[in-house]
Amino acid sequence: MTDVDVVIVGAGAAGLAAAKTVRAAGLSFKVVEAMDRIGGRAFTSSDHFGVPFDIGCAWLHAADRNPFFEEAKTADWTLHHHPMEVDHLYFGRTKAGETDEADMRDADAQLAKLLETYDGRDDRVSALLASGHAPRAAATFAGPMDFGVDYDEISVQDFRQAADLEPNYFTREGFGALVARWGADVPVELSTPVNKIRWDGNGVEIVTPRGWIRGRAVIVTASPAVLAFEEIDFFPDLPEAHMRAFFDLPMGLLTKIPVEITGTRLGLRPFEDLLIERPARHDVYFLCFPFDLDLMVGFVGGDFAWELSAAGEAAGVDFVVNRLVDIFGGDIRSHVRRSMMTNWAAERYVRGAYAAARPGRAGARDVLKQPVADKIFFAGEHLAGPLMQTCAGARLSGEAVALQLIERLNGGCPAVGTSQRREMGDKIQEPIRRSSVGPARDDQNGVQPT
């Protein structure tokens, strides 16, 4: 059995940030991670295409208040500002005209106004949508391609709390690689899942397959889905409100299906956005040839993403290629080379992309912000305030929660300084968002994708 001041469960952005903060305060700590790497939903791999590709979160959202943006500049990472706009819109095989595109922008503006004047009678974003192709196209970005769930499953109150994420940047070297670089100095016990957390004594006892760790307190950064599936057993049981909150914050899903296209650019420019609206919400968004790489990166979200995850990678790739054939013709097949599909739904220690509150349950986030017995603290993208569903939000949540814990352990005296704590709080309490015409927060953002 190991004794430390603080045990941190999870080595994603939130857990790594908490560890750095606790270390700066001079406290002892131990970080345990169920997976065999750090970074969580931030993960860059060159295995599939021979170039860095973000299997998880890729957009550096809210760069003006995103601490990873400064990390990227310091590392001399290649950065590209990516405005969230639809450059090419199709309804099935039919290209939208200028009037359709204008109607989509108007529908998006109307949705933003309705969000501001929401009266609370029906807490579903779908209740605010007018009928027609243009409002549905705008809602595709507001729902499946942004929040990771269909718009009839999104809480208006929750949606309103999310901040505008501009300015958004991409990095050629990979967001996941950036997070791994930043967190490399934190000692982590990898491949060490937590089976049980006991909090019936003076502190906490963490049970893992490799032994016990005893601490004065624990910071849990696992996703709400992992906790709802009771991968970690708490003894005694957590308060009912906390357990209910795990189920009230189910994980949405955003799945990436990149396809390598060689010998043609299809008349598209690097970083253009292409959206195809189809029946039954079988919609797909493409990020076209980022950094002029030979990649068309398809995205599907919400219920359809779960369906494709169940169908498997071959079905997902076929779907994406067939949609390109619909628009660009059958010859495109001769240009298709390598492909893959992300599958965060099947990652046992994540179980989705990022959390979205059920309609009528937006208060679940506030419940989990409350520590249990001043021993069990929760952190992560699901508790990042307006920067929810982002890697930056997860990091800031981990820092803020660690400072809160340190203050409790010190009998109410902040160890790092009230000014730093206030700064952390300000960064995750930005005003309401939002333009919906633009994709994805941190896709499988946590351990989440590009």
KETOR-102382 format. One record per residue (C-alpha): residue in one letter; x, y, z. Coordinates in pm, 1 decimal, padded with zeros to 6 digits, always signed. Each point is the difference from the previous one (the first is absolute). Layout:
# residues N
a:X:Y:Z .
...
# end
This chain:
# residues 450
m:+00000.0:+00000.0:+00000.0 .
t:+00124.8:+00345.2:-00100.6 .
d:-00085.5:+00313.1:+00200.2 .
v:-00027.6:+00339.2:-00174.8 .
d:-00186.3:+00323.9:+00049.0 .
v:-00203.6:-00020.0:-00320.2 .
v:-00090.8:-00286.2:-00232.7 .
i:-00095.7:+00098.5:-00355.5 .
v:-00204.8:-00242.5:-00209.7 .
g:+00060.4:+00052.0:-00371.2 .
a:+00286.9:+00150.4:-00199.5 .
g:-00193.2:+00198.0:-00258.2 .
a:+00027.5:+00378.1:-00012.5 .
a:-00195.0:+00042.1:+00325.1 .
g:+00203.4:-00253.2:+00195.8 .
l:+00334.7:+00124.2:-00127.9 .
a:-00094.7:+00359.5:+00080.4 .
a:-00111.1:-00097.9:+00348.7 .
a:+00330.2:-00181.9:+00057.8 .
k:+00204.9:+00299.8:-00111.3 .
t:-00200.2:+00228.7:+00228.7 .
v:+00028.6:-00230.5:+00300.9 .
r:+00373.0:-00038.9:-00060.4 .
a:+00045.7:+00378.1:-00017.2 .
a:-00164.0:+00022.7:+00343.0 .
g:+00257.9:-00240.2:+00144.4 .
l:-00240.8:-00287.0:+00063.9 .
s:+00070.8:-00364.3:-00073.4 .
f:-00216.4:-00173.7:-00259.1 .
k:-00050.8:-00309.7:-00208.5 .
v:-00160.2:-00008.7:-00345.9 .
v:-00152.8:-00325.0:-00123.1 .
e:-00120.4:-00050.0:-00357.9 .
a:-00198.8:-00294.6:-00132.8 .
m:+00132.1:+00028.4:-00355.7 .
d:+00356.8:-00062.5:-00112.0 .
r:+00071.5:+00364.8:-00084.6 .
i:-00067.4:+00349.0:+00128.6 .
g:-00222.2:+00258.2:-00167.8 .
g:-00341.3:-00163.8:+00021.9 .
r:-00215.2:+00117.1:-00287.3 .
a:+00294.9:+00197.9:-00136.2 .
f:+00192.1:-00249.8:-00211.3 .
t:+00207.9:+00050.5:-00315.6 .
s:+00113.8:-00294.6:-00211.5 .
s:+00206.7:-00028.6:-00319.9 .
d:-00073.5:-00370.7:-00039.8 .
h:-00286.7:+00031.4:-00246.6 .
f:+00116.7:+00257.3:-00255.1 .
g:+00369.4:+00054.7:+00070.2 .
v:-00071.4:+00353.2:+00128.0 .
p:-00130.5:+00119.6:+00336.7 .
f:-00375.4:-00049.7:+00022.2 .
d:-00207.9:+00083.4:+00305.1 .
i:-00205.5:-00303.1:+00094.4 .
g:-00147.1:+00217.6:+00273.8 .
c:-00032.1:+00375.5:+00042.5 .
a:+00151.3:+00205.8:-00281.5 .
w:-00139.5:+00353.1:+00017.8 .
l:+00173.3:+00239.5:+00238.3 .
h:-00322.8:+00174.7:+00093.5 .
a:-00026.2:+00346.0:+00157.0 .
a:+00365.0:+00071.6:-00069.7 .
d:-00016.5:+00337.7:+00176.4 .
r:-00059.4:-00183.2:+00331.5 .
n:+00132.9:-00345.5:-00080.1 .
p:+00324.6:-00071.7:+00189.9 .
f:+00097.0:-00262.7:-00257.4 .
f:+00016.6:+00268.6:-00268.1 .
e:+00298.0:+00158.5:+00175.3 .
e:+00151.6:-00347.1:+00039.9 .
a:-00033.6:-00050.3:-00376.5 .
k:+00169.0:+00330.2:-00079.5 .
t:+00281.3:-00072.9:+00244.7 .
a:+00052.0:-00340.9:-00163.5 .
d:+00005.2:+00170.2:-00342.6 .
w:-00294.1:-00214.0:-00111.5 .
t:-00147.4:+00083.7:-00343.1 .
l:-00331.5:+00177.8:+00061.9 .
h:-00291.7:+00080.7:-00230.6 .
h:-00300.7:+00213.5:+00091.6 .
h:-00317.4:-00180.6:-00105.2 .
p:-00322.2:+00207.3:-00004.4 .
m:-00305.4:-00216.7:+00060.5 .
e:-00196.5:+00059.3:-00318.9 .
v:-00161.9:-00222.5:-00262.0 .
d:+00171.4:+00052.9:-00336.5 .
h:-00193.4:-00267.7:-00191.5 .
l:-00351.1:-00118.1:+00087.3 .
y:-00180.6:-00293.3:-00162.5 .
f:-00347.0:-00141.5:+00050.8 .
g:+00060.0:-00360.9:-00097.9 .
r:+00164.2:+00016.1:-00344.1 .
t:-00125.2:+00351.7:-00070.8 .
k:+00226.4:+00296.4:+00059.7 .
a:-00171.5:+00276.4:+00191.8 .
g:-00039.8:+00330.7:-00176.1 .
e:+00090.6:+00341.7:+00134.5 .
t:-00354.5:+00045.0:+00130.7 .
d:+00021.2:-00329.9:+00193.4 .
e:+00331.0:+00100.7:+00154.4 .
a:-00139.9:+00339.5:+00097.7 .
d:-00303.6:-00171.7:+00151.3 .
m:+00230.5:-00222.0:+00205.0 .
r:+00184.3:+00302.0:+00138.2 .
d:-00332.5:+00168.5:+00078.6 .
a:-00123.6:-00315.7:+00172.5 .
d:+00314.7:-00008.7:+00210.2 .
a:-00046.5:+00364.4:+00101.4 .
q:-00362.9:-00069.2:+00085.2 .
l:+00099.7:-00296.3:+00215.6 .
a:+00246.2:+00221.5:+00188.1 .
k:-00276.7:+00254.8:+00071.0 .
l:-00240.1:-00268.8:+00116.9 .
l:+00264.1:-00134.4:+00236.3 .
e:+00028.5:+00343.5:+00158.4 .
t:-00376.5:+00028.8:+00051.0 .
y:-00059.6:-00363.1:+00099.8 .
d:-00299.6:-00019.5:+00237.6 .
g:+00082.2:-00336.2:+00156.6 .
r:-00316.4:-00185.9:-00098.8 .
d:+00171.5:-00261.6:-00219.1 .
d:+00367.4:-00055.9:+00079.6 .
r:+00086.4:-00155.3:-00337.0 .
v:+00183.7:+00186.4:-00275.3 .
s:-00232.9:-00165.9:-00251.8 .
a:-00287.8:+00200.9:+00148.6 .
l:+00165.1:+00318.0:-00130.4 .
l:+00042.3:-00116.0:-00359.6 .
a:-00217.7:+00094.2:-00292.2 .
s:-00075.4:-00257.0:-00267.5 .
g:+00185.9:-00014.8:-00329.8 .
h:+00340.4:-00091.5:-00142.9 .
a:+00184.7:+00315.5:+00106.7 .
p:-00093.0:-00012.2:+00371.7 .
r:+00087.9:-00368.9:+00006.6 .
a:+00339.4:+00064.7:-00157.1 .
a:+00073.2:+00265.2:+00263.5 .
a:-00116.6:-00238.0:+00271.1 .
t:+00232.0:-00274.1:-00125.7 .
f:+00293.8:+00212.1:+00108.3 .
a:-00170.7:+00106.6:+00319.9 .
g:-00069.9:-00362.5:+00089.0 .
p:+00177.9:-00308.8:-00136.9 .
m:+00305.9:+00180.8:-00140.7 .
d:+00048.0:+00220.7:+00304.0 .
f:-00158.7:-00141.4:+00313.3 .
g:+00031.4:-00361.7:-00110.4 .
v:-00371.4:-00071.6:+00046.6 .
d:-00310.5:+00053.0:-00211.3 .
y:-00171.4:+00333.5:+00053.4 .
d:-00311.4:-00157.2:+00155.0 .
e:+00225.3:-00140.9:+00273.9 .
i:+00180.1:+00325.7:+00084.8 .
s:-00101.3:+00206.6:+00300.5 .
v:-00055.0:+00364.3:-00097.2 .
q:+00128.8:+00109.3:+00339.8 .
d:+00313.4:-00207.4:-00041.7 .
f:+00053.6:+00120.6:-00355.8 .
r:-00034.3:+00363.5:+00105.8 .
q:+00275.7:-00040.2:+00258.1 .
a:+00258.0:-00095.4:-00262.8 .
a:+00230.8:+00280.9:-00108.8 .
d:+00074.5:+00121.9:-00349.3 .
l:+00313.9:-00191.7:-00089.7 .
e:+00154.0:+00245.7:-00243.9 .
p:+00280.8:+00035.0:-00084.1 .
n:+00057.2:-00364.7:-00097.1 .
y:+00335.8:-00133.9:-00116.1 .
f:+00136.8:-00322.2:-00141.5 .
t:+00355.4:-00122.2:+00050.2 .
r:+00179.3:-00213.6:-00257.7 .
e:+00211.0:-00178.1:+00260.8 .
g:-00309.9:-00110.8:+00191.7 .
f:-00190.3:+00118.1:+00305.7 .
g:+00043.1:-00337.3:+00167.0 .
a:+00375.8:+00019.1:-00051.5 .
l:-00005.9:+00346.0:+00156.3 .
v:-00182.0:-00125.3:+00309.2 .
a:+00240.8:-00293.9:+00030.6 .
r:+00295.1:+00238.4:-00023.5 .
w:-00146.6:+00228.3:+00266.2 .
g:-00076.5:-00287.9:+00236.3 .
a:+00321.0:-00196.8:-00049.0 .
d:+00152.1:+00124.5:+00327.0 .
v:-00283.2:-00140.6:+00214.0 .
p:+00068.6:-00346.6:+00146.4 .
v:-00293.6:-00228.2:-00081.9 .
e:-00076.2:-00362.9:+00079.9 .
l:-00129.3:-00120.8:-00338.0 .
s:-00222.7:-00304.1:-00061.6 .
t:-00126.7:+00038.2:+00354.8 .
p:-00380.8:+00018.4:+00009.5 .
v:-00166.4:+00088.8:+00326.8 .
n:-00238.3:-00269.8:+00123.6 .
k:-00121.3:+00158.0:+00322.3 .
i:+00019.5:+00322.3:+00197.9 .
r:-00059.1:-00034.3:+00374.9 .
w:-00076.1:+00317.9:+00191.1 .
d:-00134.8:-00134.8:+00328.6 .
g:+00317.9:+00078.6:+00193.2 .
n:+00198.5:+00315.2:+00068.5 .
g:+00105.5:+00030.9:-00362.2 .
v:-00048.0:-00210.4:-00311.8 .
e:+00132.5:-00338.5:-00107.6 .
i:+00034.7:-00070.0:-00371.1 .
v:-00006.8:-00364.9:-00105.8 .
t:+00173.5:-00100.3:-00324.1 .
p:+00118.0:-00334.4:-00141.8 .
r:+00353.0:+00109.5:+00095.4 .
g:-00077.9:+00079.0:+00362.5 .
w:-00148.6:+00261.0:+00229.3 .
i:+00069.9:+00372.3:+00021.3 .
r:-00103.7:+00199.4:+00303.4 .
g:-00046.9:+00375.9:-00019.9 .
r:-00153.6:+00291.9:+00180.4 .
a:-00224.4:+00063.5:-00303.6 .
v:-00056.8:-00113.0:-00357.1 .
i:-00070.8:+00184.7:-00325.6 .
v:-00202.3:-00214.7:-00241.8 .
t:+00024.2:+00104.9:-00365.6 .
a:-00168.6:-00303.6:-00157.3 .
s:-00283.2:+00074.0:-00243.6 .
p:-00358.6:-00004.2:+00132.2 .
a:-00067.8:-00306.1:-00216.6 .
v:+00277.7:-00198.7:+00166.7 .
l:-00140.7:+00096.0:+00338.8 .
a:-00358.6:-00076.1:-00106.6 .
f:+00112.9:-00346.0:-00112.1 .
e:+00146.2:-00038.5:+00350.6 .
e:+00345.3:-00088.7:-00124.8 .
i:+00106.9:+00152.0:+00334.0 .
d:-00175.9:-00124.7:+00311.6 .
f:-00041.2:+00256.5:+00276.6 .
f:-00028.3:-00113.4:+00361.4 .
p:-00210.2:+00124.7:+00163.3 .
d:-00227.9:+00088.1:-00292.8 .
l:+00020.7:+00355.1:-00124.3 .
p:-00291.0:+00233.1:+00078.4 .
e:-00300.2:-00072.8:-00218.5 .
a:+00022.3:+00341.5:-00169.0 .
h:+00353.6:-00072.1:-00121.1 .
m:-00091.1:-00344.9:-00130.2 .
r:-00301.3:+00142.6:-00182.9 .
a:+00219.9:+00273.6:-00150.6 .
f:+00219.5:-00260.0:-00173.3 .
f:-00307.9:-00127.2:-00184.3 .
d:-00124.0:+00353.1:-00071.3 .
l:+00325.2:+00077.7:-00185.0 .
p:+00014.4:-00275.7:-00263.5 .
m:+00279.8:+00002.1:-00252.9 .
g:-00069.1:+00123.8:-00349.7 .
l:+00198.5:-00133.7:-00291.8 .
l:+00182.1:+00158.9:-00290.6 .
t:+00175.5:-00248.9:-00226.2 .
k:+00269.7:+00080.5:-00254.5 .
i:+00036.5:-00197.2:-00321.0 .
p:+00305.1:+00131.4:-00188.6 .
v:+00052.3:-00122.4:-00356.7 .
e:+00322.9:+00046.2:-00193.7 .
i:-00064.9:+00147.5:-00346.0 .
t:+00297.1:+00020.0:-00236.9 .
g:+00043.9:+00162.0:-00340.7 .
t:-00290.4:+00245.2:+00031.0 .
r:-00128.7:+00275.6:+00223.9 .
l:-00358.1:-00027.3:-00132.7 .
g:-00010.6:+00372.5:-00064.3 .
l:+00027.6:+00064.2:+00372.6 .
r:+00248.1:+00212.7:+00190.6 .
p:+00180.5:-00099.8:+00320.4 .
f:-00208.3:+00044.6:+00316.1 .
e:-00327.0:+00060.9:-00181.7 .
d:-00311.5:-00133.8:+00173.3 .
l:-00251.0:-00218.7:-00185.0 .
l:-00331.7:-00106.1:+00153.2 .
i:-00233.0:-00260.5:-00150.4 .
e:-00352.9:-00008.2:+00143.0 .
r:-00174.1:-00334.3:-00043.2 .
p:-00319.1:-00174.6:+00117.0 .
a:-00032.8:-00146.0:+00349.5 .
r:+00284.3:+00220.9:+00126.1 .
h:+00254.1:-00207.6:-00189.1 .
d:+00192.4:+00321.7:-00056.5 .
v:+00372.5:+00028.4:-00055.4 .
y:+00242.2:+00290.1:+00024.4 .
f:+00339.6:+00006.4:-00172.9 .
l:+00307.3:+00198.3:+00095.6 .
c:+00168.1:+00019.0:-00338.7 .
f:+00373.9:-00068.2:-00039.4 .
p:+00128.4:+00164.1:+00321.8 .
f:+00352.0:+00140.4:-00042.2 .
d:-00030.8:-00112.7:-00363.7 .
l:+00035.9:-00362.1:+00110.2 .
d:-00161.9:-00273.6:-00210.2 .
l:-00282.7:-00038.3:+00249.6 .
m:-00371.8:+00059.7:-00013.4 .
v:-00101.6:-00027.9:+00364.6 .
g:-00363.4:-00104.2:+00038.0 .
f:-00191.6:+00060.0:+00323.4 .
v:-00326.7:-00154.8:+00114.2 .
g:-00159.8:+00076.8:+00334.3 .
g:-00282.2:-00080.0:+00237.1 .
d:-00210.7:-00313.3:-00034.2 .
f:+00133.3:-00071.0:-00348.0 .
a:+00356.3:-00006.9:+00134.3 .
w:-00104.1:-00267.0:+00251.6 .
e:-00165.1:-00196.3:-00284.0 .
l:+00315.0:+00009.6:-00213.0 .
s:+00214.0:-00099.4:+00297.9 .
a:-00216.7:-00309.6:+00038.7 .
a:+00016.4:-00071.7:-00375.0 .
g:+00380.4:+00014.2:+00000.3 .
e:+00281.5:+00175.8:-00179.6 .
a:-00058.4:-00155.1:-00343.8 .
a:-00362.5:+00117.3:+00001.7 .
g:+00104.5:+00347.5:+00114.6 .
v:+00262.7:+00036.4:-00272.2 .
d:-00243.5:-00126.4:-00264.9 .
f:-00255.8:+00256.5:+00113.3 .
v:+00247.5:+00287.7:-00031.8 .
v:+00138.3:-00112.3:-00337.1 .
n:-00350.8:-00047.5:-00136.4 .
r:-00091.4:+00355.2:+00100.3 .
l:+00304.4:+00131.6:-00186.5 .
v:-00104.4:-00206.2:-00303.0 .
d:-00348.7:+00152.7:+00021.2 .
i:+00149.9:+00344.8:-00050.4 .
f:+00322.9:-00046.6:-00192.5 .
g:-00079.3:-00310.0:-00206.4 .
g:+00108.1:-00362.5:-00005.7 .
d:+00352.2:+00080.6:-00118.0 .
i:+00078.7:+00114.6:+00352.0 .
r:+00031.1:-00365.0:+00105.1 .
s:+00318.9:-00035.9:-00203.7 .
h:+00157.8:+00277.5:+00209.4 .
v:-00086.4:-00151.7:+00339.4 .
r:+00292.1:-00150.0:+00191.3 .
r:+00028.0:-00046.9:+00377.0 .
s:-00284.6:+00063.5:+00243.6 .
m:-00104.9:-00057.8:+00359.7 .
m:-00275.0:+00081.8:+00248.9 .
t:+00035.2:+00119.4:+00356.6 .
n:-00201.3:-00194.9:+00254.7 .
w:-00009.8:+00170.7:+00336.1 .
a:-00330.4:-00173.4:+00066.1 .
a:+00190.4:-00325.7:+00044.4 .
e:+00273.9:+00143.9:+00221.2 .
r:-00084.0:-00154.1:+00336.1 .
y:+00151.6:+00277.9:+00206.2 .
v:-00172.1:+00282.3:-00191.6 .
r:-00323.4:-00129.5:-00159.6 .
g:-00069.4:+00295.0:-00229.5 .
a:+00123.8:+00342.7:-00101.2 .
y:-00114.7:+00249.2:+00261.7 .
a:-00290.0:+00058.8:+00235.2 .
a:-00327.3:+00175.6:-00086.5 .
a:-00272.9:+00043.8:+00260.5 .
r:-00337.4:-00158.5:-00057.3 .
p:-00287.4:+00244.7:-00051.1 .
g:-00109.7:+00122.4:+00340.4 .
r:+00323.2:-00116.7:+00163.4 .
a:+00248.7:+00282.2:-00066.3 .
g:+00046.8:+00038.9:+00376.1 .
a:+00186.2:-00333.5:+00011.8 .
r:+00325.4:+00181.1:-00077.3 .
d:-00038.1:+00216.7:+00310.4 .
v:-00070.6:-00305.4:+00214.6 .
l:+00328.9:-00163.0:-00098.9 .
k:+00191.1:+00317.7:+00071.1 .
q:-00077.2:-00056.7:+00367.3 .
p:+00258.3:-00216.9:+00180.2 .
v:-00116.2:-00295.4:+00205.9 .
a:+00101.7:+00024.7:+00366.1 .
d:+00293.9:+00222.3:-00103.5 .
k:+00168.9:-00322.0:-00112.7 .
i:-00130.9:-00074.1:-00349.6 .
f:+00030.0:+00270.8:-00266.4 .
f:-00103.0:-00026.7:-00365.3 .
a:+00158.4:+00173.3:-00299.5 .
g:-00006.7:-00022.4:-00379.2 .
e:-00148.5:+00144.5:-00316.2 .
h:-00348.9:-00066.1:+00137.7 .
l:+00072.0:+00245.0:+00285.2 .
a:+00172.4:+00272.5:-00200.9 .
g:-00278.9:+00257.7:+00000.1 .
p:-00036.3:+00178.8:-00334.2 .
l:+00307.1:-00183.0:-00132.8 .
m:-00177.6:-00333.3:+00048.0 .
q:+00080.5:-00274.9:-00250.5 .
t:+00347.0:+00140.1:-00071.1 .
c:+00349.4:-00108.5:+00092.1 .
a:+00083.4:+00351.8:+00118.2 .
g:-00304.5:-00009.1:+00225.0 .
a:+00112.1:-00333.0:+00145.2 .
r:+00342.8:+00142.7:+00079.9 .
l:-00143.2:+00311.0:+00165.4 .
s:-00247.7:-00214.2:+00193.4 .
g:+00284.7:-00215.4:+00132.6 .
e:+00195.5:+00305.4:+00110.3 .
a:-00298.2:+00166.8:+00167.2 .
v:-00107.5:-00315.8:+00183.8 .
a:+00355.5:-00066.4:+00118.9 .
l:+00017.7:+00351.9:+00142.8 .
q:-00334.6:-00053.3:+00172.2 .
l:+00125.6:-00325.4:+00150.9 .
i:+00325.5:+00156.8:+00115.9 .
e:-00192.7:+00274.5:+00174.8 .
r:-00217.2:-00256.7:+00178.1 .
l:+00304.1:-00200.2:+00108.9 .
n:+00162.0:+00318.4:+00128.6 .
g:-00299.8:+00086.5:+00213.3 .
g:-00127.5:+00270.9:-00231.3 .
c:+00334.7:+00162.2:-00081.8 .
p:+00079.4:+00007.7:-00373.8 .
a:+00343.9:-00144.6:-00064.4 .
v:+00062.9:+00136.0:-00347.4 .
g:-00156.0:+00341.4:+00045.3 .
t:-00349.6:+00138.1:-00037.4 .
s:+00095.2:+00193.1:-00312.6 .
q:+00093.0:-00319.1:-00184.5 .
r:-00319.5:-00169.1:+00113.1 .
r:-00207.6:+00296.3:-00114.6 .
e:+00173.6:-00008.5:-00337.8 .
m:-00077.5:-00369.8:-00039.9 .
g:-00363.8:+00061.1:+00084.4 .
d:-00029.6:+00288.7:-00243.2 .
k:+00128.5:-00210.2:-00288.9 .
i:-00271.8:-00259.4:+00043.1 .
q:-00278.0:+00251.8:+00065.9 .
e:-00007.6:+00179.3:-00334.3 .
p:-00331.8:+00139.9:-00126.1 .
i:-00253.1:-00191.5:-00205.9 .
r:+00076.8:-00117.0:-00344.9 .
r:-00076.6:-00042.4:-00298.8 .
s:-00025.3:-00042.1:-00371.9 .
s:-00106.9:-00349.7:-00090.9 .
v:+00122.0:+00004.2:-00360.5 .
g:+00324.7:-00185.0:+00057.3 .
p:+00094.4:-00349.3:+00107.8 .
a:+00122.8:-00171.8:+00302.4 .
r:+00119.5:+00099.8:+00333.3 .
d:+00277.0:-00246.6:+00085.5 .
d:-00126.9:-00302.7:-00176.7 .
q:+00037.3:-00304.8:+00217.4 .
n:+00154.0:+00273.3:+00138.6 .
g:+00066.2:-00169.8:+00298.0 .
v:+00179.6:-00224.6:-00023.2 .
q:-00147.9:+00184.6:-00295.4 .
p:+00100.0:+00028.6:-00379.1 .
t:+00123.2:+00258.6:-00247.2 .
# end
